Amino acid sequence: LTRSLTSAPGRLAVAFMTPIWKVGGADGNAMQAKRENLLRQAKMGAFPIGITACLAVLLLAVLFGF
């Protein structure tokens, strides 16, 4: 249970970023490298500022949208 809770932000960020990477033209190998890099950064608690801002906007939209 603890492992799934600590890995949830990274998995959420990967799920959010995957379509954006696909639109940007990332192929299979580049996509896998980006996923692994993002999950590694999430495990350390160091998200890139753009992803953090997007997730914050998404959270606000959910909170104020319902």
Phi, psi and omega in degrees: 000316181297319180297319181291326178288324180283335180268354183299315180299321178294317179293324177295317179296319178295318179296325180286322186275337184304311178297326179294318178295322179296317178296326179287352175095018179289135178270187185300312182291318179294322179297316179296320179295319179295319178299312181297319179296316180294319178295323178294317178295322179294322179297325178277348181083022183243085178276144172299148186298326180295318179292320178298318179295318179296318179292325177294318178295319178298316179297315178297320179297320179292317182295316183269348180278340183246000000 
